[in-house]
Amino acid sequence: MFDLLKLLYDNSPSLTNDMECWFEHFPPGAAWNVYSDYCVGNMEKANDSFSFVITLKHDTDQNFSEYIAHVAPKDLKKTRQASEGLISYLNSPVSFSVTFIVERESKLLRQFITDENMSDFCKGLRDLVCMWATQPGADTDYWQRIDQALAAFETDSKRKKFNSKLARQILLTATFAGFLFATLNKLKHPMFIRWITDRDATFERYNQVAFDISFIFFLLLRVHGGEPHDPNRPRFLFAFPFMDGEAEYAEHVRLADYLAGLCADIKLPGIEFSHRKFETIFGSAIVNSMNNVVLEVLGNGEKITTRRLHFTGE
């Protein structure tokens, strides 16, 4: 996973430049939201997709939710027509999205992320966490909780009935999120980053360790990039629907739902879709876009590569 993390961070200059230009008018020290959704394992789709929508916190949650509920009251799969109002938000100055397409044939990079690799990864991360837990001023209780979650992950990876597909999805989601956190931090030095994701087993498994792995990846990339270390910035908040027993976040996740659905449906290289609603999103949000980025991840047992997909039209 460290190889993929470093590959994304060191080899995505066009994405970084576009995000920097798109958000250049916003001052450092602001609060930011990251909304995410996924389409993984649907055999009727062409790809597996992981979508993240980064937005400046420019309004209250209530106002934001009311707007999305008005223009797009249903998830994409429940409607036959894409919402122009939601697409308009995806194209707005406060929004920048990144969707990762993982080729279906790789089965979530199964040859690259083997069970043995995942076991070794958990062990290595536990060693790192234990070292951090001994540092002056460290939140020992937090790091011990993470160590316990990683220990459960490591033990599970050695069992015959290990759900390796779900485990790979956990690690890929955390990797993509950690990369985007580090990129946003490098460009805008946020005061807060709040990640709201759709709820599924990816985040419920191993005591929600996907959130924590993404945070660890962010810390590692911050060191790798030579960024100054400030223990108070950014502050991270993690949430999914009803995580606190109250907040639904349906409208927040709907932004990423549109892009995850689109990128799972698109058949490459011919650019074919199963429904006209996907053509609408593609033409209005992806073609010639500078703020809705699509990255493809390909890999086998020998190497892993990433590439940005550009779609242009008249």
Contacts in CASP RR format, 6 or more apart in sequence:
PFRMAT RR
TARGET T0000
AUTHOR 0000-0000-0000
METHOD contacts of the structure
MODEL  1
MFDLLKLLYDNSPSLTNDMECWFEHFPPGAAWNVYSDYCVGNMEKANDSF
SFVITLKHDTDQNFSEYIAHVAPKDLKKTRQASEGLISYLNSPVSFSVTF
IVERESKLLRQFITDENMSDFCKGLRDLVCMWATQPGADTDYWQRIDQAL
AAFETDSKRKKFNSKLARQILLTATFAGFLFATLNKLKHPMFIRWITDRD
ATFERYNQVAFDISFIFFLLLRVHGGEPHDPNRPRFLFAFPFMDGEAEYA
EHVRLADYLAGLCADIKLPGIEFSHRKFETIFGSAIVNSMNNVVLEVLGN
GEKITTRRLHFTGE
1 113 0 8 1.000
1 121 0 8 1.000
1 171 0 8 1.000
1 174 0 8 1.000
1 175 0 8 1.000
1 217 0 8 1.000
2 121 0 8 1.000
2 220 0 8 1.000
3 304 0 8 1.000
4 112 0 8 1.000
4 175 0 8 1.000
4 297 0 8 1.000
4 304 0 8 1.000
4 306 0 8 1.000
5 175 0 8 1.000
5 178 0 8 1.000
5 179 0 8 1.000
5 217 0 8 1.000
5 220 0 8 1.000
5 221 0 8 1.000
6 224 0 8 1.000
7 304 0 8 1.000
7 305 0 8 1.000
7 306 0 8 1.000
8 175 0 8 1.000
8 176 0 8 1.000
8 179 0 8 1.000
8 295 0 8 1.000
8 306 0 8 1.000
9 179 0 8 1.000
9 182 0 8 1.000
9 183 0 8 1.000
9 221 0 8 1.000
9 224 0 8 1.000
9 225 0 8 1.000
11 306 0 8 1.000
12 179 0 8 1.000
12 183 0 8 1.000
12 295 0 8 1.000
12 306 0 8 1.000
12 308 0 8 1.000
14 308 0 8 1.000
15 98 0 8 1.000
15 183 0 8 1.000
15 293 0 8 1.000
15 295 0 8 1.000
15 308 0 8 1.000
16 183 0 8 1.000
16 186 0 8 1.000
16 187 0 8 1.000
18 96 0 8 1.000
18 290 0 8 1.000
18 291 0 8 1.000
18 293 0 8 1.000
19 54 0 8 1.000
19 96 0 8 1.000
19 183 0 8 1.000
19 184 0 8 1.000
19 187 0 8 1.000
19 291 0 8 1.000
20 187 0 8 1.000
21 290 0 8 1.000
22 93 0 8 1.000
22 96 0 8 1.000
22 290 0 8 1.000
22 291 0 8 1.000
23 56 0 8 1.000
23 96 0 8 1.000
23 187 0 8 1.000
23 188 0 8 1.000
25 93 0 8 1.000
26 56 0 8 1.000
26 188 0 8 1.000
28 188 0 8 1.000
28 189 0 8 1.000
28 190 0 8 1.000
29 188 0 8 1.000
29 189 0 8 1.000
29 190 0 8 1.000
29 191 0 8 1.000
29 233 0 8 1.000
30 56 0 8 1.000
30 57 0 8 1.000
30 188 0 8 1.000
30 190 0 8 1.000
30 191 0 8 1.000
31 56 0 8 1.000
31 57 0 8 1.000
31 190 0 8 1.000
31 191 0 8 1.000
31 192 0 8 1.000
31 193 0 8 1.000
31 194 0 8 1.000
32 54 0 8 1.000
32 55 0 8 1.000
32 56 0 8 1.000
32 57 0 8 1.000
32 184 0 8 1.000
32 188 0 8 1.000
32 190 0 8 1.000
32 192 0 8 1.000
32 193 0 8 1.000
32 194 0 8 1.000
33 54 0 8 1.000
33 55 0 8 1.000
33 56 0 8 1.000
33 57 0 8 1.000
33 193 0 8 1.000
33 194 0 8 1.000
33 195 0 8 1.000
33 196 0 8 1.000
33 252 0 8 1.000
34 52 0 8 1.000
34 53 0 8 1.000
34 54 0 8 1.000
34 55 0 8 1.000
34 177 0 8 1.000
34 180 0 8 1.000
34 181 0 8 1.000
34 184 0 8 1.000
34 193 0 8 1.000
34 194 0 8 1.000
34 195 0 8 1.000
34 196 0 8 1.000
35 52 0 8 1.000
35 53 0 8 1.000
35 55 0 8 1.000
35 196 0 8 1.000
35 197 0 8 1.000
35 252 0 8 1.000
35 253 0 8 1.000
35 255 0 8 1.000
35 256 0 8 1.000
36 50 0 8 1.000
36 51 0 8 1.000
36 52 0 8 1.000
36 53 0 8 1.000
36 173 0 8 1.000
36 177 0 8 1.000
36 195 0 8 1.000
36 196 0 8 1.000
36 197 0 8 1.000
36 198 0 8 1.000
36 253 0 8 1.000
36 256 0 8 1.000
37 51 0 8 1.000
37 197 0 8 1.000
37 198 0 8 1.000
37 253 0 8 1.000
37 256 0 8 1.000
37 257 0 8 1.000
37 259 0 8 1.000
37 260 0 8 1.000
38 48 0 8 1.000
38 49 0 8 1.000
38 50 0 8 1.000
38 51 0 8 1.000
38 169 0 8 1.000
38 173 0 8 1.000
38 198 0 8 1.000
38 200 0 8 1.000
38 202 0 8 1.000
38 260 0 8 1.000
39 45 0 8 1.000
39 47 0 8 1.000
39 48 0 8 1.000
39 49 0 8 1.000
39 260 0 8 1.000
39 261 0 8 1.000
39 263 0 8 1.000
39 264 0 8 1.000
40 48 0 8 1.000
40 49 0 8 1.000
40 50 0 8 1.000
40 108 0 8 1.000
40 169 0 8 1.000
41 48 0 8 1.000
42 264 0 8 1.000
44 274 0 8 1.000
45 104 0 8 1.000
45 261 0 8 1.000
45 264 0 8 1.000
45 265 0 8 1.000
46 104 0 8 1.000
46 264 0 8 1.000
46 265 0 8 1.000
46 266 0 8 1.000
46 267 0 8 1.000
46 268 0 8 1.000
47 101 0 8 1.000
47 102 0 8 1.000
47 103 0 8 1.000
47 104 0 8 1.000
47 263 0 8 1.000
47 264 0 8 1.000
47 265 0 8 1.000
47 266 0 8 1.000
47 268 0 8 1.000
48 101 0 8 1.000
48 102 0 8 1.000
48 103 0 8 1.000
48 104 0 8 1.000
48 108 0 8 1.000
48 264 0 8 1.000
49 99 0 8 1.000
49 100 0 8 1.000
49 101 0 8 1.000
49 102 0 8 1.000
49 259 0 8 1.000
49 260 0 8 1.000
49 261 0 8 1.000
49 262 0 8 1.000
49 263 0 8 1.000
49 264 0 8 1.000
50 99 0 8 1.000
50 100 0 8 1.000
50 102 0 8 1.000
50 172 0 8 1.000
50 173 0 8 1.000
50 176 0 8 1.000
50 260 0 8 1.000
51 97 0 8 1.000
51 98 0 8 1.000
51 99 0 8 1.000
51 100 0 8 1.000
51 256 0 8 1.000
51 257 0 8 1.000
51 259 0 8 1.000
51 260 0 8 1.000
51 261 0 8 1.000
51 263 0 8 1.000
52 97 0 8 1.000
52 98 0 8 1.000
52 99 0 8 1.000
52 176 0 8 1.000
52 177 0 8 1.000
52 180 0 8 1.000
52 256 0 8 1.000
53 90 0 8 1.000
53 95 0 8 1.000
53 96 0 8 1.000
53 97 0 8 1.000
53 255 0 8 1.000
53 256 0 8 1.000
53 259 0 8 1.000
54 95 0 8 1.000
54 96 0 8 1.000
54 97 0 8 1.000
54 98 0 8 1.000
54 180 0 8 1.000
54 184 0 8 1.000
55 94 0 8 1.000
55 95 0 8 1.000
55 96 0 8 1.000
55 255 0 8 1.000
56 94 0 8 1.000
57 192 0 8 1.000
57 194 0 8 1.000
58 94 0 8 1.000
61 252 0 8 1.000
64 251 0 8 1.000
64 252 0 8 1.000
65 250 0 8 1.000
65 251 0 8 1.000
65 252 0 8 1.000
67 89 0 8 1.000
67 251 0 8 1.000
68 86 0 8 1.000
68 89 0 8 1.000
68 251 0 8 1.000
68 252 0 8 1.000
68 254 0 8 1.000
68 255 0 8 1.000
69 250 0 8 1.000
69 251 0 8 1.000
71 83 0 8 1.000
71 84 0 8 1.000
71 85 0 8 1.000
71 86 0 8 1.000
71 88 0 8 1.000
71 89 0 8 1.000
72 79 0 8 1.000
72 83 0 8 1.000
72 85 0 8 1.000
72 86 0 8 1.000
72 251 0 8 1.000
72 254 0 8 1.000
72 258 0 8 1.000
75 254 0 8 1.000
75 257 0 8 1.000
76 82 0 8 1.000
76 254 0 8 1.000
76 257 0 8 1.000
76 258 0 8 1.000
76 261 0 8 1.000
76 262 0 8 1.000
76 277 0 8 1.000
77 261 0 8 1.000
79 277 0 8 1.000
80 275 0 8 1.000
80 277 0 8 1.000
81 277 0 8 1.000
81 280 0 8 1.000
82 258 0 8 1.000
82 277 0 8 1.000
82 278 0 8 1.000
82 280 0 8 1.000
82 281 0 8 1.000
82 284 0 8 1.000
83 258 0 8 1.000
84 280 0 8 1.000
84 284 0 8 1.000
86 254 0 8 1.000
86 255 0 8 1.000
86 258 0 8 1.000
87 258 0 8 1.000
87 280 0 8 1.000
87 281 0 8 1.000
87 284 0 8 1.000
87 285 0 8 1.000
89 95 0 8 1.000
89 255 0 8 1.000
90 97 0 8 1.000
90 255 0 8 1.000
90 258 0 8 1.000
90 259 0 8 1.000
90 285 0 8 1.000
90 292 0 8 1.000
91 284 0 8 1.000
91 285 0 8 1.000
91 289 0 8 1.000
91 291 0 8 1.000
91 292 0 8 1.000
95 255 0 8 1.000
95 291 0 8 1.000
96 291 0 8 1.000
96 292 0 8 1.000
96 293 0 8 1.000
97 255 0 8 1.000
97 256 0 8 1.000
97 259 0 8 1.000
97 291 0 8 1.000
97 292 0 8 1.000
97 293 0 8 1.000
98 176 0 8 1.000
98 180 0 8 1.000
98 293 0 8 1.000
98 294 0 8 1.000
98 295 0 8 1.000
99 259 0 8 1.000
99 260 0 8 1.000
99 262 0 8 1.000
99 263 0 8 1.000
99 292 0 8 1.000
99 293 0 8 1.000
99 294 0 8 1.000
99 295 0 8 1.000
100 172 0 8 1.000
100 176 0 8 1.000
100 295 0 8 1.000
100 296 0 8 1.000
100 297 0 8 1.000
101 263 0 8 1.000
101 266 0 8 1.000
101 294 0 8 1.000
101 295 0 8 1.000
101 296 0 8 1.000
101 297 0 8 1.000
101 309 0 8 1.000
102 108 0 8 1.000
102 109 0 8 1.000
102 172 0 8 1.000
102 296 0 8 1.000
102 297 0 8 1.000
103 296 0 8 1.000
103 297 0 8 1.000
103 298 0 8 1.000
103 299 0 8 1.000
106 112 0 8 1.000
106 298 0 8 1.000
106 299 0 8 1.000
106 300 0 8 1.000
107 165 0 8 1.000
108 165 0 8 1.000
108 168 0 8 1.000
108 169 0 8 1.000
108 172 0 8 1.000
109 168 0 8 1.000
109 172 0 8 1.000
109 297 0 8 1.000
109 299 0 8 1.000
109 304 0 8 1.000
110 164 0 8 1.000
110 168 0 8 1.000
111 299 0 8 1.000
111 300 0 8 1.000
111 301 0 8 1.000
112 299 0 8 1.000
112 300 0 8 1.000
112 301 0 8 1.000
112 304 0 8 1.000
113 168 0 8 1.000
113 171 0 8 1.000
113 172 0 8 1.000
115 157 0 8 1.000
115 158 0 8 1.000
115 162 0 8 1.000
115 164 0 8 1.000
118 153 0 8 1.000
118 157 0 8 1.000
118 164 0 8 1.000
118 167 0 8 1.000
118 168 0 8 1.000
118 171 0 8 1.000
119 154 0 8 1.000
119 157 0 8 1.000
119 158 0 8 1.000
121 171 0 8 1.000
122 150 0 8 1.000
122 151 0 8 1.000
122 153 0 8 1.000
122 154 0 8 1.000
122 157 0 8 1.000
123 154 0 8 1.000
125 150 0 8 1.000
125 213 0 8 1.000
125 216 0 8 1.000
126 147 0 8 1.000
126 150 0 8 1.000
126 151 0 8 1.000
126 154 0 8 1.000
128 216 0 8 1.000
129 143 0 8 1.000
129 146 0 8 1.000
129 147 0 8 1.000
129 150 0 8 1.000
129 216 0 8 1.000
130 143 0 8 1.000
130 147 0 8 1.000
132 138 0 8 1.000
132 143 0 8 1.000
133 140 0 8 1.000
133 143 0 8 1.000
133 144 0 8 1.000
133 147 0 8 1.000
145 207 0 8 1.000
146 209 0 8 1.000
146 212 0 8 1.000
146 216 0 8 1.000
148 207 0 8 1.000
149 206 0 8 1.000
149 207 0 8 1.000
149 208 0 8 1.000
149 209 0 8 1.000
149 212 0 8 1.000
150 206 0 8 1.000
150 209 0 8 1.000
152 206 0 8 1.000
152 207 0 8 1.000
153 167 0 8 1.000
153 206 0 8 1.000
153 209 0 8 1.000
156 162 0 8 1.000
156 163 0 8 1.000
156 167 0 8 1.000
156 206 0 8 1.000
157 164 0 8 1.000
157 167 0 8 1.000
166 201 0 8 1.000
166 202 0 8 1.000
166 205 0 8 1.000
169 202 0 8 1.000
170 202 0 8 1.000
170 205 0 8 1.000
170 206 0 8 1.000
170 209 0 8 1.000
170 210 0 8 1.000
170 213 0 8 1.000
171 213 0 8 1.000
173 197 0 8 1.000
173 202 0 8 1.000
173 210 0 8 1.000
173 214 0 8 1.000
174 210 0 8 1.000
174 211 0 8 1.000
174 213 0 8 1.000
174 214 0 8 1.000
174 217 0 8 1.000
175 214 0 8 1.000
175 217 0 8 1.000
177 195 0 8 1.000
177 214 0 8 1.000
177 217 0 8 1.000
178 214 0 8 1.000
178 215 0 8 1.000
178 217 0 8 1.000
178 218 0 8 1.000
178 221 0 8 1.000
179 217 0 8 1.000
179 221 0 8 1.000
181 193 0 8 1.000
181 195 0 8 1.000
181 214 0 8 1.000
181 215 0 8 1.000
181 217 0 8 1.000
181 218 0 8 1.000
181 221 0 8 1.000
181 234 0 8 1.000
181 236 0 8 1.000
182 217 0 8 1.000
182 218 0 8 1.000
182 221 0 8 1.000
182 222 0 8 1.000
182 225 0 8 1.000
182 227 0 8 1.000
184 190 0 8 1.000
184 193 0 8 1.000
185 193 0 8 1.000
185 218 0 8 1.000
185 222 0 8 1.000
185 227 0 8 1.000
185 234 0 8 1.000
186 225 0 8 1.000
186 227 0 8 1.000
189 233 0 8 1.000
189 234 0 8 1.000
190 233 0 8 1.000
190 234 0 8 1.000
191 233 0 8 1.000
191 234 0 8 1.000
191 235 0 8 1.000
192 234 0 8 1.000
192 235 0 8 1.000
192 236 0 8 1.000
192 237 0 8 1.000
193 234 0 8 1.000
193 235 0 8 1.000
193 236 0 8 1.000
193 237 0 8 1.000
194 236 0 8 1.000
194 237 0 8 1.000
194 238 0 8 1.000
194 239 0 8 1.000
195 211 0 8 1.000
195 214 0 8 1.000
195 236 0 8 1.000
195 237 0 8 1.000
195 238 0 8 1.000
195 239 0 8 1.000
196 239 0 8 1.000
196 240 0 8 1.000
196 249 0 8 1.000
196 252 0 8 1.000
196 253 0 8 1.000
197 203 0 8 1.000
197 238 0 8 1.000
197 239 0 8 1.000
197 240 0 8 1.000
197 253 0 8 1.000
198 240 0 8 1.000
198 241 0 8 1.000
198 253 0 8 1.000
198 256 0 8 1.000
198 257 0 8 1.000
199 240 0 8 1.000
199 241 0 8 1.000
199 242 0 8 1.000
199 243 0 8 1.000
202 210 0 8 1.000
203 210 0 8 1.000
203 211 0 8 1.000
203 240 0 8 1.000
208 238 0 8 1.000
211 238 0 8 1.000
215 236 0 8 1.000
222 229 0 8 1.000
223 229 0 8 1.000
239 247 0 8 1.000
239 249 0 8 1.000
240 249 0 8 1.000
241 247 0 8 1.000
241 248 0 8 1.000
241 249 0 8 1.000
241 250 0 8 1.000
241 253 0 8 1.000
242 248 0 8 1.000
258 281 0 8 1.000
258 285 0 8 1.000
259 281 0 8 1.000
259 285 0 8 1.000
259 292 0 8 1.000
261 278 0 8 1.000
262 278 0 8 1.000
262 281 0 8 1.000
262 282 0 8 1.000
262 285 0 8 1.000
262 286 0 8 1.000
263 294 0 8 1.000
265 273 0 8 1.000
265 274 0 8 1.000
265 275 0 8 1.000
265 278 0 8 1.000
266 272 0 8 1.000
266 273 0 8 1.000
266 278 0 8 1.000
266 282 0 8 1.000
267 273 0 8 1.000
268 296 0 8 1.000
268 309 0 8 1.000
271 282 0 8 1.000
271 311 0 8 1.000
273 279 0 8 1.000
273 282 0 8 1.000
282 311 0 8 1.000
285 292 0 8 1.000
286 292 0 8 1.000
286 294 0 8 1.000
286 311 0 8 1.000
287 311 0 8 1.000
287 312 0 8 1.000
287 313 0 8 1.000
288 311 0 8 1.000
288 312 0 8 1.000
288 313 0 8 1.000
289 311 0 8 1.000
293 308 0 8 1.000
294 308 0 8 1.000
294 309 0 8 1.000
294 311 0 8 1.000
295 306 0 8 1.000
295 307 0 8 1.000
295 308 0 8 1.000
295 309 0 8 1.000
296 306 0 8 1.000
296 307 0 8 1.000
296 308 0 8 1.000
296 309 0 8 1.000
297 304 0 8 1.000
297 305 0 8 1.000
297 306 0 8 1.000
298 304 0 8 1.000
298 305 0 8 1.000
298 306 0 8 1.000
298 307 0 8 1.000
299 305 0 8 1.000
END
